[in-house]
Amino acid sequence: MTNQEINRLSAPVVQAYRDMEDEVLRLIAKQIAKDGRLSDTSKWRIRQLARAGEVNRQALDIIDSYSGGISAEVYDAIIGAAEGEVGRLDDAMLNLLSEKGRMTEDVQESLDAFERQSRQELNVRNAEIAGGYSEALSERCNMVNTVMGYSAQSAYSQAIRDISAEVDRQGVLNVLNEGAADLVSGNMSLQEATRKTIHKLAEKGLPGFVDKAGRQWTPEAYVRMDLRSTMGNTARAAQDARCDAYGIDLIEVSSHLGARPKCAPYQGRIFSRDGSRGITEDLNGNPIEYIPLSETSYGEPDGLFGINCGHQQYPFMPGLSLKTYYPYDEAENAERYEETQRQRALERKIRADKRECMMLQETGDTEGLQKAAGQLRADRDRYKDFCKEKGLSTHNENTQVLGYDRSKSMKTVWAENTKFVEDMKAKGVENPPKSLASFRKMEYNEPEKYKQLSNYVSSVDSGMMSPLTGFNRYSEYHIRIESELVGQTTSNGILIKGQSAHLLERVFGTMSDPAHGGVSRSGVEFRDIKDALLNGEPKPPKTEISKDGTEQTSQLFKSAKASVSINPNTGIIIQCQPRERRKK
């Protein structure tokens, strides 16, 4: 059966586990938000940990409310897989056998066998196959429910401990940085610590299964994987039983671009189920080689028909069937595989973003919600752009989160974008990007402008440049240096190749230099910088060890009005300073 059919049949069960996990995470966020103000970390921790039992009880109630119908939905999905696969095979066989010119003695025997097997017997066989798989899968679902119940209480308790530890750590850092304990805001520390913990919870989710390698699976991821694999196994088992009745041994494996590494070599080929090998013919008499299915990666977890495999098998009748699928180019397939893996990662990131927004809505953290909503918007745009660029279909069903209030999130994004624009204008950017997401897009669409704007904002934020300078003037000087100085040679023959981000901070100066005790620092005229580099007196190069342990070489050029340093090895202008203060 196809991936689309598997997704359709498995959707109710998978969605139930998604919603179940989302509700439990929202419960945890709601409990964390109680006692929102913090006066004493240890007392707050004790009060919150005392609620762990209540969190566990409510989490179990949530799990129980979803679990009631899961077993029936699991059986419906699996029996649907078996009946659908056999139904397609029967229809194909009847259509084929009805064409009189293709009726051979072997085919007639297969038809007689089909006629002898009643529909009732077929239904019993399908029920037996589906029942066995369904019972085993239901037991594993119950195990996931149990693990998730324990995980909820454990995740809540760990979250409280993480928040408490972060508050204590930030308190110490604030005291060290500010020099006085009364400068520490307990409530703000709690909010920041809660944000960090919620971000981690939203990203990681709740463990529902731990495999032999120690990897933790979320409930939805494990159940999806298990159910898809079980449905595939059920469909193949039902198909194999029906093929045995028809006397069909050969199968054709489907193919698709982006197959997994262990599946790719075998897609679009013919295999025998009985272990034989040889040459067969299609309807047109074309020879086709076949080998045993057992000689493929079949049986390996990440192999053909293994965990989350997207391939299907189809009966192939020698002399009657036409080959439908063919292998893809190895390099092209590998590239598409990496693209689909990137797509799945982006979908998981969007789900984590939505969960974070949902949990922050529960805590009432408007500021945190604004940041998270902005990140969600940026990640959603990145996902759409990526899919469009690579020609991939978007799968919004993979990004749904129960309890996520999109309208509230959109209002929050609008508020954040408004604040972003206002902040940028306050920093001297007259025509800023309309949103934070648009600003981030500049990194890829307008990398040079993005770099300039980022450096400018960073300089203003650090206090090394006044917002009165304005980004337009900053950009003009940056362009002027690139056009009038880059490519020139200094008075001693050094080729000028570029400018450091620090240079323009020195060009414009500041009323209060944070790097030098808040004293005012005059700027330097462009013509004086140019004169010092092209005509000034070069001093001997100096090499110093920077804070990160790397060697930094510079050479100073002096003129009557300015001193300018350049890295003689790279040709990058480092900084400048006036040699005389301007008269006012």
Secondary structure per residue as TSV (DSSP state, phi and psi in degrees):
chain	resnum	aa	ss	phi	psi
A	1	M	-	360.0	152.7
A	2	T	-	-77.3	164.0
A	3	N	H	-59.5	-39.1
A	4	Q	H	-62.2	-41.1
A	5	E	H	-68.2	-40.8
A	6	I	H	-62.4	-44.4
A	7	N	H	-62.2	-40.1
A	8	R	H	-66.0	-44.4
A	9	L	H	-72.2	-33.3
A	10	S	H	-86.8	-13.1
A	11	A	H	-54.0	-46.2
A	12	P	H	-59.3	-40.7
A	13	V	H	-71.4	-46.2
A	14	V	H	-61.2	-43.1
A	15	Q	H	-64.6	-36.1
A	16	A	H	-60.9	-41.7
A	17	Y	H	-73.5	-33.4
A	18	R	H	-60.9	-51.0
A	19	D	H	-63.2	-38.5
A	20	M	H	-60.2	-48.1
A	21	E	H	-65.7	-41.9
A	22	D	H	-61.4	-41.5
A	23	E	H	-64.8	-39.7
A	24	V	H	-66.9	-40.6
A	25	L	H	-64.3	-38.3
A	26	R	H	-65.6	-37.6
A	27	L	H	-60.0	-45.0
A	28	I	H	-61.3	-44.3
A	29	A	H	-62.4	-40.9
A	30	K	H	-63.0	-40.8
A	31	Q	H	-69.6	-38.5
A	32	I	H	-61.9	-34.4
A	33	A	T	-69.6	-15.6
A	34	K	S	-67.9	150.8
A	35	D	S	55.4	53.4
A	36	G	-	-62.7	-21.4
A	37	R	S	-101.1	143.8
A	38	L	-	-118.8	121.7
A	39	S	S	-112.4	-36.2
A	40	D	-	-136.3	116.8
A	41	T	H	-58.4	-45.4
A	42	S	H	-64.6	-41.0
A	43	K	H	-67.1	-40.6
A	44	W	H	-61.0	-43.6
A	45	R	H	-61.9	-43.8
A	46	I	H	-62.4	-44.1
A	47	R	H	-63.3	-42.7
A	48	Q	H	-69.8	-42.2
A	49	L	H	-65.4	-26.9
A	50	A	T	-66.0	-20.2
A	51	R	T	-87.8	-1.0
A	52	A	H	-58.1	-39.3
A	53	G	H	-63.5	-39.6
A	54	E	H	-66.7	-38.1
A	55	V	H	-61.3	-43.4
A	56	N	H	-61.7	-43.4
A	57	R	H	-63.3	-46.2
A	58	Q	H	-67.9	-35.6
A	59	A	H	-63.5	-42.4
A	60	L	H	-63.7	-36.2
A	61	D	H	-62.5	-42.5
A	62	I	H	-62.0	-46.9
A	63	I	H	-62.2	-43.4
A	64	D	H	-63.0	-36.6
A	65	S	H	-65.4	-26.9
A	66	Y	H	-91.4	-28.2
A	67	S	H	-71.8	-24.8
A	68	G	T	-54.3	-44.1
A	69	G	T	-97.9	1.1
A	70	I	H	-66.7	-42.4
A	71	S	H	-58.9	-42.9
A	72	A	H	-65.7	-40.0
A	73	E	H	-67.6	-36.4
A	74	V	H	-61.5	-46.8
A	75	Y	H	-63.7	-43.5
A	76	D	H	-59.1	-42.0
A	77	A	H	-64.5	-42.6
A	78	I	H	-74.6	-43.4
A	79	I	H	-65.3	-33.7
A	80	G	H	-63.1	-38.0
A	81	A	H	-64.7	-44.0
A	82	A	H	-66.1	-50.1
A	83	E	H	-66.8	-38.4
A	84	G	H	-63.9	-41.3
A	85	E	H	-67.7	-45.7
A	86	V	H	-67.1	-38.8
A	87	G	H	-59.8	-42.8
A	88	R	H	-64.4	-40.9
A	89	L	H	-64.8	-43.9
A	90	D	H	-62.3	-44.9
A	91	D	H	-60.9	-42.9
A	92	A	H	-64.1	-42.2
A	93	M	H	-65.6	-44.3
A	94	L	H	-62.4	-40.8
A	95	N	H	-62.8	-39.7
A	96	L	H	-70.0	-44.7
A	97	L	H	-71.3	-20.5
A	98	S	T	-75.0	-14.3
A	99	E	-	-83.8	102.1
A	100	K	G	-58.2	-34.8
A	101	G	G	-67.0	-11.5
A	102	R	G	-109.6	10.1
A	103	M	-	-82.1	113.0
A	104	T	-	-106.1	173.4
A	105	E	H	-62.5	-41.0
A	106	D	H	-65.5	-40.8
A	107	V	H	-66.6	-37.5
A	108	Q	H	-63.7	-38.0
A	109	E	H	-64.2	-38.9
A	110	S	H	-64.0	-39.3
A	111	L	H	-64.5	-42.1
A	112	D	H	-61.9	-40.4
A	113	A	H	-63.9	-39.5
A	114	F	H	-63.0	-43.0
A	115	E	H	-66.6	-32.2
A	116	R	H	-71.2	-28.3
A	117	Q	S	-85.3	113.1
A	118	S	-	-74.1	158.2
A	119	R	H	-61.4	-33.3
A	120	Q	H	-63.8	-43.2
A	121	E	H	-62.3	-39.4
A	122	L	H	-62.7	-44.3
A	123	N	H	-62.7	-38.7
A	124	V	H	-64.0	-42.7
A	125	R	H	-63.7	-45.0
A	126	N	H	-61.0	-41.1
A	127	A	H	-64.0	-37.8
A	128	E	H	-65.3	-45.0
A	129	I	H	-63.5	-50.7
A	130	A	H	-65.6	-38.7
A	131	G	H	-61.6	-42.8
A	132	G	H	-63.5	-47.1
A	133	Y	H	-65.8	-40.8
A	134	S	H	-64.2	-43.1
A	135	E	H	-62.8	-43.6
A	136	A	H	-65.0	-41.8
A	137	L	H	-68.1	-38.4
A	138	S	H	-62.1	-37.8
A	139	E	H	-63.7	-40.2
A	140	R	H	-69.3	-34.6
A	141	C	H	-63.8	-41.0
A	142	N	H	-62.3	-37.0
A	143	M	H	-64.6	-40.9
A	144	V	H	-62.4	-42.0
A	145	N	H	-59.6	-42.9
A	146	T	H	-64.7	-46.9
A	147	V	H	-62.0	-40.6
A	148	M	H	-65.3	-35.6
A	149	G	H	-60.8	-45.6
A	150	Y	H	-66.2	-38.4
A	151	S	H	-63.7	-35.4
A	152	A	H	-60.9	-49.5
A	153	Q	H	-66.3	-41.1
A	154	S	H	-64.5	-42.7
A	155	A	H	-65.0	-39.9
A	156	Y	H	-63.7	-48.8
A	157	S	H	-62.0	-41.0
A	158	Q	H	-66.8	-37.4
A	159	A	H	-61.5	-43.1
A	160	I	H	-62.8	-43.4
A	161	R	H	-65.4	-39.3
A	162	D	H	-64.6	-44.2
A	163	I	H	-62.1	-45.9
A	164	S	H	-61.3	-44.6
A	165	A	H	-64.9	-38.7
A	166	E	H	-67.8	-39.6
A	167	V	H	-61.9	-45.5
A	168	D	H	-61.8	-42.7
A	169	R	H	-65.2	-45.3
A	170	Q	H	-64.5	-35.3
A	171	G	H	-60.7	-44.4
A	172	V	H	-64.0	-44.1
A	173	L	H	-63.1	-42.3
A	174	N	H	-63.4	-40.9
A	175	V	H	-63.0	-43.5
A	176	L	H	-65.0	-40.9
A	177	N	H	-75.4	-39.8
A	178	E	H	-95.4	-23.4
A	179	G	S	87.6	4.5
A	180	A	-	-151.1	132.2
A	181	A	G	-65.5	-29.3
A	182	D	G	-74.2	-4.3
A	183	L	G	-82.8	-8.9
A	184	V	-	-81.1	125.0
A	185	S	-	-96.3	109.5
A	186	G	H	-61.0	-42.2
A	187	N	H	-64.7	-41.9
A	188	M	H	-66.4	-39.5
A	189	S	H	-61.9	-42.0
A	190	L	H	-62.6	-43.4
A	191	Q	H	-63.9	-45.0
A	192	E	H	-63.7	-42.7
A	193	A	H	-65.6	-39.0
A	194	T	H	-64.2	-41.1
A	195	R	H	-58.2	-47.2
A	196	K	H	-61.1	-43.0
A	197	T	H	-67.6	-41.7
A	198	I	H	-64.2	-40.2
A	199	H	H	-58.5	-44.1
A	200	K	H	-66.7	-42.3
A	201	L	H	-63.4	-44.1
A	202	A	H	-64.3	-35.9
A	203	E	H	-75.0	-39.0
A	204	K	H	-88.3	-36.0
A	205	G	-	74.5	-170.8
A	206	L	-	-101.1	134.2
A	207	P	-	-67.1	133.9
A	208	G	-	-117.9	-14.0
A	209	F	E	-162.3	140.4
A	210	V	E	-119.2	119.1
A	211	D	-	-83.3	-178.6
A	212	K	T	-64.1	-25.9
A	213	A	T	-83.8	-0.7
A	214	G	-	86.6	5.0
A	215	R	-	-78.2	137.1
A	216	Q	E	-94.1	130.2
A	217	W	E	-107.6	138.6
A	218	T	-	-71.5	156.6
A	219	P	H	-54.5	-46.8
A	220	E	H	-64.0	-43.2
A	221	A	H	-64.9	-42.9
A	222	Y	H	-68.8	-46.2
A	223	V	H	-65.0	-39.9
A	224	R	H	-59.3	-49.6
A	225	M	H	-59.5	-48.0
A	226	D	H	-64.6	-44.4
A	227	L	H	-67.4	-43.0
A	228	R	H	-61.3	-44.1
A	229	S	H	-64.5	-42.9
A	230	T	H	-65.0	-42.5
A	231	M	H	-63.9	-40.7
A	232	G	H	-63.0	-44.4
A	233	N	H	-63.0	-41.1
A	234	T	H	-62.5	-47.0
A	235	A	H	-61.7	-41.6
A	236	R	H	-70.0	-38.4
A	237	A	H	-63.6	-43.4
A	238	A	H	-65.5	-40.1
A	239	Q	H	-66.6	-41.9
A	240	D	H	-60.8	-42.1
A	241	A	H	-62.7	-40.4
A	242	R	H	-70.5	-39.3
A	243	C	H	-62.1	-37.8
A	244	D	H	-60.5	-39.3
A	245	A	H	-65.4	-35.2
A	246	Y	H	-84.2	-11.7
A	247	G	T	77.4	27.8
A	248	I	-	-97.9	126.8
A	249	D	-	-106.2	-38.7
A	250	L	E	-80.3	146.9
A	251	I	E	-131.3	151.3
A	252	E	E	-108.6	133.5
A	253	V	E	-95.7	132.4
A	254	S	-	-64.9	171.9
A	255	S	-	-142.5	150.1
A	256	H	-	-154.3	151.4
A	257	L	T	-71.6	129.3
A	258	G	T	99.5	21.9
A	259	A	-	-67.1	155.1
A	260	R	-	-66.4	155.8
A	261	P	T	-54.2	-38.6
A	262	K	T	-84.2	-9.6
A	263	C	T	-98.4	-33.3
A	264	A	G	-53.6	-41.9
A	265	P	G	-65.3	-15.8
A	266	Y	G	-112.6	-5.1
A	267	Q	T	-75.4	149.6
A	268	G	T	72.2	24.7
A	269	R	-	-126.8	168.7
A	270	I	E	-104.7	137.6
A	271	F	E	-135.4	155.7
A	272	S	E	-100.0	145.3
A	273	R	S	-87.2	-21.5
A	274	D	S	-93.2	3.2
A	275	G	S	91.3	3.6
A	276	S	-	-84.4	165.9
A	277	R	-	-139.6	156.9
A	278	G	E	162.4	-157.1
A	279	I	E	-121.4	130.3
A	280	T	E	-118.8	176.6
A	281	E	E	-126.9	150.1
A	282	D	-	-92.3	-170.7
A	283	L	T	-57.8	-32.9
A	284	N	T	-93.1	7.8
A	285	G	-	82.3	9.7
A	286	N	-	-74.6	132.1
A	287	P	E	-73.6	138.9
A	288	I	E	-136.0	126.4
A	289	E	E	-79.9	143.1
A	290	Y	E	-134.3	149.3
A	291	I	E	-130.2	168.5
A	292	P	E	-65.4	140.1
A	293	L	G	-60.5	-29.5
A	294	S	G	-67.1	-14.7
A	295	E	G	-92.6	6.0
A	296	T	T	-97.6	-167.4
A	297	S	T	-83.3	10.0
A	298	Y	T	-58.4	130.6
A	299	G	T	104.2	-17.9
A	300	E	S	-86.9	144.6
A	301	P	T	-54.1	-40.9
A	302	D	T	-104.2	20.9
A	303	G	S	-99.2	-166.1
A	304	L	T	-60.5	127.9
A	305	F	T	64.5	17.8
A	306	G	-	-86.0	-158.4
A	307	I	T	-60.1	126.0
A	308	N	T	59.2	23.0
A	309	C	-	-72.4	141.2
A	310	G	-	-102.6	12.1
A	311	H	-	-91.1	152.7
A	312	Q	-	-123.3	158.7
A	313	Q	E	-113.2	145.9
A	314	Y	E	-132.2	140.3
A	315	P	E	-62.7	142.0
A	316	F	-	-125.5	118.3
A	317	M	-	-102.0	115.7
A	318	P	T	-53.9	131.3
A	319	G	T	79.6	-8.6
A	320	L	T	-121.5	-30.1
A	321	S	-	-91.9	153.6
A	322	L	-	-108.8	138.9
A	323	K	-	-68.0	129.0
A	324	T	-	-102.5	-35.2
A	325	Y	-	-114.6	151.4
A	326	Y	-	-138.9	154.6
A	327	P	-	-65.8	157.3
A	328	Y	-	-102.5	161.0
A	329	D	-	-57.6	134.6
A	330	E	H	-60.4	-46.9
A	331	A	H	-66.9	-42.0
A	332	E	H	-63.8	-40.9
A	333	N	H	-65.6	-43.3
A	334	A	H	-63.1	-38.5
A	335	E	H	-65.0	-44.5
A	336	R	H	-67.3	-34.1
A	337	Y	H	-60.1	-46.0
A	338	E	H	-63.7	-36.7
A	339	E	H	-65.3	-42.1
A	340	T	H	-69.2	-32.4
A	341	Q	H	-66.3	-39.0
A	342	R	H	-65.1	-39.3
A	343	Q	H	-61.7	-45.3
A	344	R	H	-62.0	-38.6
A	345	A	H	-64.6	-40.0
A	346	L	H	-66.1	-37.6
A	347	E	H	-64.8	-41.7
A	348	R	H	-63.5	-37.2
A	349	K	H	-65.1	-40.5
A	350	I	H	-64.8	-41.2
A	351	R	H	-62.2	-42.2
A	352	A	H	-63.5	-40.0
A	353	D	H	-61.4	-45.4
A	354	K	H	-64.5	-40.0
A	355	R	H	-62.1	-42.4
A	356	E	H	-61.9	-43.4
A	357	C	H	-61.7	-44.4
A	358	M	H	-60.6	-42.9
A	359	M	H	-71.9	-36.6
A	360	L	H	-69.4	-31.1
A	361	Q	H	-61.6	-38.8
A	362	E	H	-67.0	-35.0
A	363	T	H	-82.6	-13.5
A	364	G	T	77.1	18.4
A	365	D	-	-85.6	89.7
A	366	T	H	-64.2	-43.4
A	367	E	H	-64.3	-45.1
A	368	G	H	-62.8	-38.3
A	369	L	H	-64.7	-38.3
A	370	Q	H	-60.0	-45.6
A	371	K	H	-65.7	-44.6
A	372	A	H	-66.1	-39.3
A	373	A	H	-65.8	-37.7
A	374	G	H	-64.0	-40.9
A	375	Q	H	-64.7	-39.3
A	376	L	H	-60.7	-46.0
A	377	R	H	-60.5	-43.8
A	378	A	H	-64.5	-43.5
A	379	D	H	-68.1	-35.7
A	380	R	H	-66.0	-42.6
A	381	D	H	-64.0	-40.4
A	382	R	H	-62.9	-38.7
A	383	Y	H	-64.8	-47.2
A	384	K	H	-63.1	-42.9
A	385	D	H	-63.6	-41.6
A	386	F	H	-64.0	-46.8
A	387	C	H	-62.8	-40.3
A	388	K	H	-65.1	-42.6
A	389	E	H	-64.1	-39.2
A	390	K	H	-93.7	-1.3
A	391	G	T	71.7	32.6
A	392	L	-	-102.6	146.2
A	393	S	-	-77.4	139.5
A	394	T	-	-77.8	149.8
A	395	H	-	-126.8	81.1
A	396	N	G	-64.9	-23.4
A	397	E	G	-64.0	-22.2
A	398	N	G	-82.5	-3.3
A	399	T	G	-117.4	7.2
A	400	Q	-	-73.6	144.1
A	401	V	-	-137.8	125.0
A	402	L	T	-66.9	133.1
A	403	G	T	90.2	-4.2
A	404	Y	-	-78.5	119.8
A	405	D	-	-93.8	98.8
A	406	R	H	-66.2	-40.0
A	407	S	H	-62.8	-41.2
A	408	K	H	-66.2	-38.9
A	409	S	H	-64.8	-40.9
A	410	M	H	-64.6	-40.1
A	411	K	H	-63.4	-37.9
A	412	T	H	-66.8	-40.7
A	413	V	H	-62.6	-42.9
A	414	W	H	-60.3	-43.2
A	415	A	H	-64.1	-40.1
A	416	E	H	-67.5	-41.6
A	417	N	H	-63.6	-40.1
A	418	T	H	-61.3	-43.9
A	419	K	H	-65.3	-39.3
A	420	F	H	-60.6	-46.8
A	421	V	H	-63.8	-43.5
A	422	E	H	-62.8	-42.8
A	423	D	H	-62.5	-41.8
A	424	M	H	-65.7	-40.3
A	425	K	H	-65.4	-37.8
A	426	A	H	-65.3	-22.8
A	427	K	T	-91.5	3.9
A	428	G	T	97.1	15.4
A	429	V	-	-97.5	104.8
A	430	E	S	-68.4	-41.8
A	431	N	S	-122.9	74.3
A	432	P	-	-74.9	165.1
A	433	P	-	-57.2	151.2
A	434	K	S	-73.7	-14.9
A	435	S	S	-156.3	165.5
A	436	L	H	-64.6	-36.4
A	437	A	H	-63.7	-40.5
A	438	S	H	-64.7	-38.1
A	439	F	H	-62.2	-43.1
A	440	R	H	-67.7	-31.7
A	441	K	H	-65.3	-28.7
A	442	M	H	-58.9	-28.2
A	443	E	H	-57.6	-30.5
A	444	Y	H	-102.1	-35.2
A	445	N	H	-88.3	-35.0
A	446	E	S	-135.6	67.7
A	447	P	H	-58.7	-36.8
A	448	E	H	-69.4	-44.6
A	449	K	H	-66.2	-38.5
A	450	Y	H	-61.0	-42.6
A	451	K	H	-64.2	-43.8
A	452	Q	H	-61.5	-48.4
A	453	L	H	-65.4	-40.1
A	454	S	H	-63.0	-44.1
A	455	N	H	-64.7	-40.2
A	456	Y	H	-63.3	-49.9
A	457	V	H	-60.7	-40.7
A	458	S	H	-62.5	-40.3
A	459	S	H	-66.7	-40.0
A	460	V	H	-67.6	-44.7
A	461	D	H	-60.9	-36.6
A	462	S	H	-78.7	-12.0
A	463	G	T	87.4	2.6
A	464	M	S	-78.6	-11.1
A	465	M	S	-144.1	140.0
A	466	S	-	-78.1	140.0
A	467	P	G	-64.4	-16.7
A	468	L	G	-67.4	-19.0
A	469	T	G	-59.2	-46.0
A	470	G	-	84.2	140.1
A	471	F	H	-68.2	-34.6
A	472	N	H	-59.8	-45.7
A	473	R	H	-66.0	-40.8
A	474	Y	H	-58.2	-46.5
A	475	S	H	-66.5	-39.0
A	476	E	H	-59.6	-44.5
A	477	Y	H	-67.4	-38.5
A	478	H	H	-60.0	-45.6
A	479	I	H	-66.2	-38.7
A	480	R	H	-63.9	-41.0
A	481	I	H	-63.2	-42.5
A	482	E	H	-65.1	-38.7
A	483	S	H	-85.5	-32.0
A	484	E	H	-103.8	-19.3
A	485	L	T	-112.9	-41.7
A	486	V	T	-63.6	130.2
A	487	G	T	100.3	-16.7
A	488	Q	-	-82.4	166.9
A	489	T	B	-116.6	144.9
A	490	T	-	-71.7	174.6
A	491	S	T	-61.4	-20.7
A	492	N	T	-110.6	14.0
A	493	G	-	96.5	12.0
A	494	I	-	-81.3	128.4
A	495	L	B	-77.7	122.8
A	496	I	-	-80.2	123.7
A	497	K	-	-115.6	-13.5
A	498	G	E	176.3	-171.2
A	499	Q	E	-135.7	147.2
A	500	S	-	-81.9	160.4
A	501	A	T	-65.2	-26.1
A	502	H	T	-74.8	-22.1
A	503	L	H	-60.4	-48.9
A	504	L	H	-66.9	-25.2
A	505	E	H	-60.8	-38.3
A	506	R	H	-76.6	-31.2
A	507	V	H	-63.1	-44.0
A	508	F	H	-91.5	-22.6
A	509	G	-	71.7	-176.1
A	510	T	E	-158.3	155.7
A	511	M	E	-76.5	-23.2
A	512	S	E	-146.5	101.7
A	513	D	E	-82.5	109.1
A	514	P	G	-67.0	-20.3
A	515	A	G	-81.9	-11.3
A	516	H	G	-134.2	46.7
A	517	G	T	71.6	19.3
A	518	G	T	82.4	11.8
A	519	V	E	-76.0	155.2
A	520	S	E	-74.5	150.4
A	521	R	E	-135.3	122.0
A	522	S	-	-73.0	153.1
A	523	G	-	-86.7	-174.2
A	524	V	-	-132.1	134.5
A	525	E	-	-69.5	146.6
A	526	F	H	-59.6	-42.6
A	527	R	H	-62.4	-31.4
A	528	D	H	-72.8	-35.8
A	529	I	H	-63.5	-46.3
A	530	K	H	-62.2	-43.2
A	531	D	H	-64.9	-40.8
A	532	A	H	-64.1	-41.1
A	533	L	H	-72.6	-43.1
A	534	L	H	-86.1	-26.7
A	535	N	H	-127.2	-7.6
A	536	G	S	-73.6	172.6
A	537	E	E	-86.9	119.7
A	538	P	E	-79.5	136.2
A	539	K	-	-96.5	162.6
A	540	P	-	-60.8	141.4
A	541	P	-	-61.2	148.3
A	542	K	E	-125.0	142.7
A	543	T	E	-120.5	125.4
A	544	E	E	-126.1	157.3
A	545	I	E	-94.1	121.7
A	546	S	-	-78.2	177.1
A	547	K	T	-62.1	-30.5
A	548	D	T	-87.8	6.3
A	549	G	S	90.3	1.3
A	550	T	-	-91.5	155.5
A	551	E	E	-83.3	133.9
A	552	Q	E	-122.7	119.7
A	553	T	E	-105.2	136.6
A	554	S	E	-143.5	155.3
A	555	Q	E	-134.8	131.8
A	556	L	E	-96.6	138.0
A	557	F	E	-119.5	127.2
A	558	K	E	-117.0	137.5
A	559	S	-	-127.7	-172.7
A	560	A	S	-66.8	-28.0
A	561	K	S	-115.2	-12.7
A	562	A	E	-153.0	154.8
A	563	S	E	-119.3	129.5
A	564	V	E	-130.8	132.0
A	565	S	E	-108.0	147.8
A	566	I	E	-140.1	148.7
A	567	N	-	-82.4	111.4
A	568	P	T	-66.9	-19.4
A	569	N	T	-83.9	-36.5
A	570	T	T	-104.9	-19.1
A	571	G	-	78.2	15.8
A	572	I	E	-90.8	125.8
A	573	I	E	-71.4	126.1
A	574	I	E	-91.0	-58.4
A	575	Q	E	-160.6	176.2
A	576	C	E	-151.2	162.6
A	577	Q	E	-156.3	150.3
A	578	P	E	-75.2	150.9
A	579	R	S	-96.6	-10.5
A	580	E	S	-146.6	140.0
A	581	R	-	-74.1	136.0
A	582	R	-	-65.0	144.4
A	583	K	-	-82.3	136.5
A	584	K	-	-92.7	360.0
